Amino acid sequence: MNKKNIWFIIITVVLVIILAAFAIFSGLKKDNTVDITGEYKLEKVTVDKKEVDYSNLNFYYVFNNDLTGNIIFEDVKTDFTYEIKEEDNQILLVIKQGNDNVLTYAVTNEENGLVISHDTLGSLYLTKSEVPKSLKQ
C-alpha cells in the first residue's frame, strides 16, 4: 500500500464515522409528550382577563392511562377519550366524544398541576387532587 491509499482509507473511515454519528443524533428526537395522567381539581378559569374561582366547587378532571377520562361536577359524570399530540412545537390535548374532536387545548405542565388553554374558552387551571370517593361512583 502506498501513502495515497492509506490516506484515502483513513479519510473514508473518518467520513463514515461522522455520517454515522450524524444519523444517530438526528434519529434521537426529543420526546415532548406530556404525561397528564391523574386526577385534577379545577381551581380557576380565566376568560378575557377575568378570573373565576372554582376552588369551592367539586369540579374534577380525570385522565386515565388508557386515554379515557371523566369530567366530574358535583354528582354528574361525563366520559370522554383524549389524545395528546404535538403541533407547531405546542403540546395539545384533544378531547373527543365518540370519533369527534370536541375541544382542543394547549397544555402546559405546572409545578403542581396543569394549565389547559383554549383560544376562545380561556384557560383552566387544574391542580393535582384526588377525586373524593363519594364522587367517584
Rosetta constraint file for C-alpha pairs under 8 A:
AtomPair CA 1 CA 5 HARMONIC 6.22 0.50
AtomPair CA 1 CA 6 HARMONIC 6.91 0.50
AtomPair CA 2 CA 6 HARMONIC 6.57 0.50
AtomPair CA 3 CA 7 HARMONIC 6.18 0.50
AtomPair CA 4 CA 8 HARMONIC 6.08 0.50
AtomPair CA 5 CA 9 HARMONIC 6.16 0.50
AtomPair CA 6 CA 10 HARMONIC 6.17 0.50
AtomPair CA 7 CA 11 HARMONIC 6.01 0.50
AtomPair CA 8 CA 12 HARMONIC 6.02 0.50
AtomPair CA 9 CA 13 HARMONIC 6.10 0.50
AtomPair CA 10 CA 14 HARMONIC 6.19 0.50
AtomPair CA 11 CA 15 HARMONIC 6.12 0.50
AtomPair CA 12 CA 16 HARMONIC 6.13 0.50
AtomPair CA 13 CA 17 HARMONIC 6.20 0.50
AtomPair CA 14 CA 18 HARMONIC 6.19 0.50
AtomPair CA 15 CA 19 HARMONIC 6.07 0.50
AtomPair CA 16 CA 20 HARMONIC 6.01 0.50
AtomPair CA 17 CA 21 HARMONIC 6.10 0.50
AtomPair CA 18 CA 22 HARMONIC 6.14 0.50
AtomPair CA 19 CA 23 HARMONIC 6.13 0.50
AtomPair CA 20 CA 24 HARMONIC 6.17 0.50
AtomPair CA 21 CA 25 HARMONIC 6.13 0.50
AtomPair CA 22 CA 26 HARMONIC 6.01 0.50
AtomPair CA 23 CA 27 HARMONIC 6.15 0.50
AtomPair CA 24 CA 28 HARMONIC 6.48 0.50
AtomPair CA 25 CA 29 HARMONIC 7.86 0.50
AtomPair CA 32 CA 86 HARMONIC 7.64 0.50
AtomPair CA 32 CA 91 HARMONIC 7.60 0.50
AtomPair CA 33 CA 84 HARMONIC 7.24 0.50
AtomPair CA 33 CA 85 HARMONIC 7.34 0.50
AtomPair CA 33 CA 86 HARMONIC 7.64 0.50
AtomPair CA 33 CA 91 HARMONIC 7.33 0.50
AtomPair CA 34 CA 84 HARMONIC 7.37 0.50
AtomPair CA 34 CA 91 HARMONIC 7.31 0.50
AtomPair CA 34 CA 109 HARMONIC 7.71 0.50
AtomPair CA 36 CA 63 HARMONIC 6.60 0.50
AtomPair CA 36 CA 114 HARMONIC 7.85 0.50
AtomPair CA 37 CA 62 HARMONIC 7.58 0.50
AtomPair CA 37 CA 63 HARMONIC 4.84 0.50
AtomPair CA 37 CA 64 HARMONIC 5.36 0.50
AtomPair CA 37 CA 65 HARMONIC 5.95 0.50
AtomPair CA 38 CA 62 HARMONIC 5.87 0.50
AtomPair CA 38 CA 63 HARMONIC 5.27 0.50
AtomPair CA 38 CA 64 HARMONIC 6.36 0.50
AtomPair CA 38 CA 128 HARMONIC 7.27 0.50
AtomPair CA 39 CA 60 HARMONIC 7.05 0.50
AtomPair CA 39 CA 61 HARMONIC 5.97 0.50
AtomPair CA 39 CA 62 HARMONIC 4.48 0.50
AtomPair CA 39 CA 63 HARMONIC 6.40 0.50
AtomPair CA 39 CA 128 HARMONIC 5.93 0.50
AtomPair CA 39 CA 129 HARMONIC 5.72 0.50
AtomPair CA 39 CA 130 HARMONIC 5.44 0.50
AtomPair CA 39 CA 131 HARMONIC 6.49 0.50
AtomPair CA 40 CA 60 HARMONIC 5.53 0.50
AtomPair CA 40 CA 61 HARMONIC 5.15 0.50
AtomPair CA 40 CA 62 HARMONIC 6.23 0.50
AtomPair CA 40 CA 113 HARMONIC 7.20 0.50
AtomPair CA 40 CA 126 HARMONIC 5.51 0.50
AtomPair CA 40 CA 127 HARMONIC 5.20 0.50
AtomPair CA 40 CA 128 HARMONIC 4.46 0.50
AtomPair CA 40 CA 129 HARMONIC 4.97 0.50
AtomPair CA 40 CA 130 HARMONIC 6.76 0.50
AtomPair CA 40 CA 131 HARMONIC 7.60 0.50
AtomPair CA 41 CA 55 HARMONIC 7.71 0.50
AtomPair CA 41 CA 58 HARMONIC 7.54 0.50
AtomPair CA 41 CA 59 HARMONIC 5.91 0.50
AtomPair CA 41 CA 60 HARMONIC 4.42 0.50
AtomPair CA 41 CA 61 HARMONIC 6.34 0.50
AtomPair CA 41 CA 126 HARMONIC 5.37 0.50
AtomPair CA 41 CA 127 HARMONIC 5.39 0.50
AtomPair CA 41 CA 128 HARMONIC 6.42 0.50
AtomPair CA 41 CA 129 HARMONIC 5.61 0.50
AtomPair CA 41 CA 130 HARMONIC 7.69 0.50
AtomPair CA 41 CA 131 HARMONIC 7.63 0.50
AtomPair CA 42 CA 54 HARMONIC 6.26 0.50
AtomPair CA 42 CA 55 HARMONIC 6.53 0.50
AtomPair CA 42 CA 59 HARMONIC 5.58 0.50
AtomPair CA 42 CA 60 HARMONIC 5.77 0.50
AtomPair CA 42 CA 61 HARMONIC 7.27 0.50
AtomPair CA 42 CA 124 HARMONIC 6.96 0.50
AtomPair CA 42 CA 125 HARMONIC 6.05 0.50
AtomPair CA 42 CA 126 HARMONIC 4.64 0.50
AtomPair CA 42 CA 127 HARMONIC 6.71 0.50
AtomPair CA 43 CA 53 HARMONIC 6.25 0.50
AtomPair CA 43 CA 54 HARMONIC 4.99 0.50
AtomPair CA 43 CA 55 HARMONIC 4.38 0.50
AtomPair CA 43 CA 124 HARMONIC 7.71 0.50
AtomPair CA 43 CA 125 HARMONIC 5.65 0.50
AtomPair CA 43 CA 126 HARMONIC 5.72 0.50
AtomPair CA 43 CA 127 HARMONIC 6.80 0.50
AtomPair CA 44 CA 51 HARMONIC 6.75 0.50
AtomPair CA 44 CA 52 HARMONIC 5.51 0.50
AtomPair CA 44 CA 53 HARMONIC 4.49 0.50
AtomPair CA 44 CA 54 HARMONIC 4.99 0.50
AtomPair CA 44 CA 55 HARMONIC 6.56 0.50
AtomPair CA 44 CA 124 HARMONIC 6.13 0.50
AtomPair CA 44 CA 125 HARMONIC 5.39 0.50
AtomPair CA 44 CA 126 HARMONIC 7.53 0.50
AtomPair CA 45 CA 51 HARMONIC 5.74 0.50
AtomPair CA 45 CA 52 HARMONIC 5.25 0.50
AtomPair CA 45 CA 53 HARMONIC 6.71 0.50
AtomPair CA 45 CA 54 HARMONIC 7.38 0.50
AtomPair CA 45 CA 122 HARMONIC 6.87 0.50
AtomPair CA 45 CA 123 HARMONIC 5.56 0.50
AtomPair CA 45 CA 124 HARMONIC 4.64 0.50
AtomPair CA 45 CA 125 HARMONIC 6.23 0.50
AtomPair CA 46 CA 50 HARMONIC 5.45 0.50
AtomPair CA 46 CA 51 HARMONIC 4.39 0.50
AtomPair CA 46 CA 52 HARMONIC 6.30 0.50
AtomPair CA 46 CA 122 HARMONIC 5.44 0.50
AtomPair CA 46 CA 123 HARMONIC 5.13 0.50
AtomPair CA 46 CA 124 HARMONIC 6.67 0.50
AtomPair CA 47 CA 51 HARMONIC 6.54 0.50
AtomPair CA 47 CA 120 HARMONIC 7.87 0.50
AtomPair CA 47 CA 121 HARMONIC 6.50 0.50
AtomPair CA 47 CA 122 HARMONIC 4.44 0.50
AtomPair CA 47 CA 123 HARMONIC 6.70 0.50
AtomPair CA 48 CA 122 HARMONIC 7.07 0.50
AtomPair CA 54 CA 59 HARMONIC 7.57 0.50
AtomPair CA 57 CA 73 HARMONIC 7.86 0.50
AtomPair CA 57 CA 74 HARMONIC 7.48 0.50
AtomPair CA 58 CA 72 HARMONIC 7.59 0.50
AtomPair CA 58 CA 73 HARMONIC 5.69 0.50
AtomPair CA 58 CA 74 HARMONIC 5.19 0.50
AtomPair CA 59 CA 71 HARMONIC 7.46 0.50
AtomPair CA 59 CA 72 HARMONIC 5.68 0.50
AtomPair CA 59 CA 73 HARMONIC 4.43 0.50
AtomPair CA 59 CA 74 HARMONIC 6.51 0.50
AtomPair CA 60 CA 70 HARMONIC 7.99 0.50
AtomPair CA 60 CA 71 HARMONIC 5.78 0.50
AtomPair CA 60 CA 72 HARMONIC 5.01 0.50
AtomPair CA 60 CA 73 HARMONIC 6.40 0.50
AtomPair CA 60 CA 131 HARMONIC 6.69 0.50
AtomPair CA 61 CA 69 HARMONIC 7.35 0.50
AtomPair CA 61 CA 70 HARMONIC 5.87 0.50
AtomPair CA 61 CA 71 HARMONIC 4.70 0.50
AtomPair CA 61 CA 72 HARMONIC 6.37 0.50
AtomPair CA 62 CA 69 HARMONIC 5.14 0.50
AtomPair CA 62 CA 70 HARMONIC 5.03 0.50
AtomPair CA 62 CA 71 HARMONIC 6.39 0.50
AtomPair CA 62 CA 72 HARMONIC 7.95 0.50
AtomPair CA 63 CA 67 HARMONIC 6.86 0.50
AtomPair CA 63 CA 68 HARMONIC 6.27 0.50
AtomPair CA 63 CA 69 HARMONIC 4.52 0.50
AtomPair CA 63 CA 70 HARMONIC 6.88 0.50
AtomPair CA 64 CA 68 HARMONIC 5.43 0.50
AtomPair CA 64 CA 69 HARMONIC 5.62 0.50
AtomPair CA 67 CA 81 HARMONIC 5.66 0.50
AtomPair CA 67 CA 82 HARMONIC 5.34 0.50
AtomPair CA 67 CA 83 HARMONIC 6.49 0.50
AtomPair CA 68 CA 79 HARMONIC 7.44 0.50
AtomPair CA 68 CA 80 HARMONIC 5.83 0.50
AtomPair CA 68 CA 81 HARMONIC 4.18 0.50
AtomPair CA 68 CA 82 HARMONIC 6.04 0.50
AtomPair CA 69 CA 79 HARMONIC 5.84 0.50
AtomPair CA 69 CA 80 HARMONIC 5.27 0.50
AtomPair CA 69 CA 81 HARMONIC 5.78 0.50
AtomPair CA 69 CA 82 HARMONIC 7.18 0.50
AtomPair CA 70 CA 77 HARMONIC 6.46 0.50
AtomPair CA 70 CA 78 HARMONIC 5.40 0.50
AtomPair CA 70 CA 79 HARMONIC 4.54 0.50
AtomPair CA 70 CA 80 HARMONIC 6.00 0.50
AtomPair CA 71 CA 77 HARMONIC 5.74 0.50
AtomPair CA 71 CA 78 HARMONIC 5.15 0.50
AtomPair CA 71 CA 79 HARMONIC 6.62 0.50
AtomPair CA 72 CA 76 HARMONIC 5.77 0.50
AtomPair CA 72 CA 77 HARMONIC 4.51 0.50
AtomPair CA 72 CA 78 HARMONIC 6.48 0.50
AtomPair CA 72 CA 135 HARMONIC 7.44 0.50
AtomPair CA 73 CA 77 HARMONIC 6.51 0.50
AtomPair CA 74 CA 135 HARMONIC 6.96 0.50
AtomPair CA 75 CA 135 HARMONIC 6.25 0.50
AtomPair CA 79 CA 97 HARMONIC 7.88 0.50
AtomPair CA 80 CA 95 HARMONIC 6.74 0.50
AtomPair CA 80 CA 96 HARMONIC 5.86 0.50
AtomPair CA 80 CA 97 HARMONIC 5.32 0.50
AtomPair CA 80 CA 98 HARMONIC 7.80 0.50
AtomPair CA 81 CA 95 HARMONIC 6.03 0.50
AtomPair CA 81 CA 96 HARMONIC 5.18 0.50
AtomPair CA 81 CA 97 HARMONIC 6.33 0.50
AtomPair CA 81 CA 98 HARMONIC 7.74 0.50
AtomPair CA 82 CA 93 HARMONIC 6.84 0.50
AtomPair CA 82 CA 94 HARMONIC 5.42 0.50
AtomPair CA 82 CA 95 HARMONIC 4.47 0.50
AtomPair CA 82 CA 96 HARMONIC 5.62 0.50
AtomPair CA 83 CA 93 HARMONIC 5.89 0.50
AtomPair CA 83 CA 94 HARMONIC 5.14 0.50
AtomPair CA 83 CA 95 HARMONIC 6.71 0.50
AtomPair CA 84 CA 91 HARMONIC 7.00 0.50
AtomPair CA 84 CA 92 HARMONIC 5.67 0.50
AtomPair CA 84 CA 93 HARMONIC 4.86 0.50
AtomPair CA 84 CA 94 HARMONIC 6.37 0.50
AtomPair CA 85 CA 91 HARMONIC 5.89 0.50
AtomPair CA 85 CA 92 HARMONIC 5.29 0.50
AtomPair CA 85 CA 93 HARMONIC 6.76 0.50
AtomPair CA 85 CA 94 HARMONIC 7.83 0.50
AtomPair CA 86 CA 90 HARMONIC 5.47 0.50
AtomPair CA 86 CA 91 HARMONIC 4.61 0.50
AtomPair CA 86 CA 92 HARMONIC 5.88 0.50
AtomPair CA 87 CA 91 HARMONIC 6.60 0.50
AtomPair CA 87 CA 92 HARMONIC 7.08 0.50
AtomPair CA 90 CA 106 HARMONIC 6.80 0.50
AtomPair CA 90 CA 107 HARMONIC 7.82 0.50
AtomPair CA 91 CA 106 HARMONIC 5.85 0.50
AtomPair CA 91 CA 107 HARMONIC 5.60 0.50
AtomPair CA 91 CA 108 HARMONIC 7.55 0.50
AtomPair CA 92 CA 104 HARMONIC 6.57 0.50
AtomPair CA 92 CA 105 HARMONIC 5.56 0.50
AtomPair CA 92 CA 106 HARMONIC 4.56 0.50
AtomPair CA 92 CA 107 HARMONIC 5.67 0.50
AtomPair CA 93 CA 104 HARMONIC 5.64 0.50
AtomPair CA 93 CA 105 HARMONIC 5.06 0.50
AtomPair CA 93 CA 106 HARMONIC 6.16 0.50
AtomPair CA 93 CA 107 HARMONIC 6.30 0.50
AtomPair CA 93 CA 116 HARMONIC 7.91 0.50
AtomPair CA 94 CA 101 HARMONIC 6.53 0.50
AtomPair CA 94 CA 102 HARMONIC 7.42 0.50
AtomPair CA 94 CA 103 HARMONIC 5.87 0.50
AtomPair CA 94 CA 104 HARMONIC 4.44 0.50
AtomPair CA 94 CA 105 HARMONIC 6.42 0.50
AtomPair CA 95 CA 101 HARMONIC 6.07 0.50
AtomPair CA 95 CA 102 HARMONIC 5.67 0.50
AtomPair CA 95 CA 103 HARMONIC 5.27 0.50
AtomPair CA 95 CA 104 HARMONIC 6.29 0.50
AtomPair CA 96 CA 100 HARMONIC 5.48 0.50
AtomPair CA 96 CA 101 HARMONIC 4.47 0.50
AtomPair CA 96 CA 102 HARMONIC 5.09 0.50
AtomPair CA 96 CA 103 HARMONIC 7.07 0.50
AtomPair CA 97 CA 101 HARMONIC 6.75 0.50
AtomPair CA 97 CA 102 HARMONIC 6.51 0.50
AtomPair CA 104 CA 118 HARMONIC 6.87 0.50
AtomPair CA 105 CA 116 HARMONIC 5.56 0.50
AtomPair CA 105 CA 117 HARMONIC 5.11 0.50
AtomPair CA 105 CA 118 HARMONIC 4.98 0.50
AtomPair CA 106 CA 116 HARMONIC 5.47 0.50
AtomPair CA 106 CA 117 HARMONIC 5.07 0.50
AtomPair CA 106 CA 118 HARMONIC 6.55 0.50
AtomPair CA 107 CA 114 HARMONIC 6.96 0.50
AtomPair CA 107 CA 115 HARMONIC 5.94 0.50
AtomPair CA 107 CA 116 HARMONIC 4.64 0.50
AtomPair CA 107 CA 117 HARMONIC 6.61 0.50
AtomPair CA 108 CA 114 HARMONIC 5.80 0.50
AtomPair CA 108 CA 115 HARMONIC 5.20 0.50
AtomPair CA 108 CA 116 HARMONIC 6.40 0.50
AtomPair CA 109 CA 113 HARMONIC 6.40 0.50
AtomPair CA 109 CA 114 HARMONIC 4.82 0.50
AtomPair CA 109 CA 115 HARMONIC 6.56 0.50
AtomPair CA 110 CA 114 HARMONIC 5.22 0.50
AtomPair CA 110 CA 115 HARMONIC 6.89 0.50
AtomPair CA 112 CA 127 HARMONIC 5.77 0.50
AtomPair CA 112 CA 128 HARMONIC 6.00 0.50
AtomPair CA 113 CA 125 HARMONIC 7.59 0.50
AtomPair CA 113 CA 126 HARMONIC 5.44 0.50
AtomPair CA 113 CA 127 HARMONIC 4.07 0.50
AtomPair CA 113 CA 128 HARMONIC 5.07 0.50
AtomPair CA 114 CA 125 HARMONIC 6.16 0.50
AtomPair CA 114 CA 126 HARMONIC 5.13 0.50
AtomPair CA 114 CA 127 HARMONIC 6.39 0.50
AtomPair CA 115 CA 123 HARMONIC 6.59 0.50
AtomPair CA 115 CA 124 HARMONIC 5.65 0.50
AtomPair CA 115 CA 125 HARMONIC 4.72 0.50
AtomPair CA 115 CA 126 HARMONIC 6.10 0.50
AtomPair CA 116 CA 123 HARMONIC 5.65 0.50
AtomPair CA 116 CA 124 HARMONIC 5.31 0.50
AtomPair CA 116 CA 125 HARMONIC 6.77 0.50
AtomPair CA 116 CA 126 HARMONIC 7.95 0.50
AtomPair CA 117 CA 121 HARMONIC 7.58 0.50
AtomPair CA 117 CA 122 HARMONIC 5.70 0.50
AtomPair CA 117 CA 123 HARMONIC 4.13 0.50
AtomPair CA 117 CA 124 HARMONIC 6.26 0.50
AtomPair CA 118 CA 122 HARMONIC 5.18 0.50
AtomPair CA 118 CA 123 HARMONIC 6.18 0.50
AtomPair CA 131 CA 135 HARMONIC 6.66 0.50
AtomPair CA 131 CA 136 HARMONIC 6.65 0.50
AtomPair CA 132 CA 136 HARMONIC 6.67 0.50
AtomPair CA 133 CA 137 HARMONIC 7.28 0.50
